[in-house]
Amino acid sequence: MTEPHDSAPPRSHVARRERIRARQSGWGSGDVVRAAALVIAMYVLVRLIWVANPLFLTAFIGILFGLAVSSGVDRLARLGVRRGVGAALVVVAFFTLLVSFGAWLAPTIHAQGLELRRRLPDAIDRFDDWVSARREGFVGLVFSGFMPASSDTMPGTQLPTSAPGAQPRLPTEPAAASPPPDSITVAATLRHRLGAQFTRLTRYLFPFLSSTVEVVTGFLIIIFLSIYIAADPDLYRRGIMHLFPHERRARGGEVLTAIAAVLRKWFVTQLIAMFIMGLVTTFVLLAMHVKAALLLGILSGLLEFIPTVGPILSSLPAIAMGFLDSPEKAVWVAVAYLIVHFLESHLLIPLLMKGGVQIAPALTILSQALMALLFGFLGLMCAVPLLAASTVAVKMLYVEDVVGDRQIGPGEEPAKGVET
């Protein structure tokens, strides 16, 4: 009689041996090929973004416009207007209003622009004289890098020396009048130094302005992107959702919705702040009798789109124009700008951004510096909205999903014993 065979091993042991075998087998050739293809694709994508960064940044600005336009299209859709027609109507109405406003103010802007162009060099020269008169004090220490060299050290104005064999000049003899220094040497004033620095800065920040075709093309890209995105936002949302695994699509949709809401709120807030700050600055400069107040107010409103850096850039021409009257007036103009932008930062923007994302000021400055260093003026414009979108994604996908900390919404109070 033959002995019965041993019974089969338990199913749990078989499953455990399969797991051990799977761990020992490592990556197959297919896994290696897929990983290498993924790495190469990511490298090509990063290189493409780096080479074509003006196109991608322009497209991002177009997306911002599209999100803002979609708010108006949603209201028109409730009235029965088709989204495609509503998007075109909103964009055309916006630019018609903008062009009409510009045509109405064109004569005044042209006159004040000529005055600003004519008077600003005089203001800079007057500031240069004021600084030179205080060369030995604190002001001279601060502005020493911009001050021209003194006449006794300028090239071409050497001290008189005695020729070999000549009789030394007696102290009582009047010194011969030295010829005036060369005009080119004297022209190394603050105006010319600032002009050279401004030219260098313009070439770095605004290289795209050297070609009219690039400017017109970027403008058309922004217009058409805003119309297409506002006309059918669900089309692009569905396309992005196909990039997520099925089990993560619900969460991905929540993140996309939150990012779109924050970008829309930020952009609309900036537009409102631009209008209000331009209006307030114009009235303040008119009350202080500053030359070219309207043009300086419009410049302040336009540069308000760039947080932190824009207000500083817009204040410099106004302060220089204040020097046309007196240094004290320039100081008061600077104080007025500080007060206006302090109220804007602590009252207007928090009121408009209520319920939106809160960005740390240090991160804002660092992101603007990095984007300006890498991509110039377009990077500076896109730094804050990109930071806002990244902040939302990090909070939702990492802080909430990975770390497990719940984010406190606006108006909520954190529970006792719960870290946020």
RABEL-V599638 format. One record per helix or strand of 3 or more residues. SS is the DSSP state (~ for helix, > for strand). FROM is the first residue (numbers start at 1). TO is the last residue. Records with the same first field share a line. If there is no record, write none. Layout:
BEGIN
SS: FROM-TO + FROM-TO
END
This chain:
BEGIN
~: 11-25 + 29-51 + 53-78 + 83-132 + 138-142 + 183-186 + 190-205 + 207-210 + 212-231 + 233-241 + 246-287 + 293-303 + 309-322 + 327-352 + 361-403
END
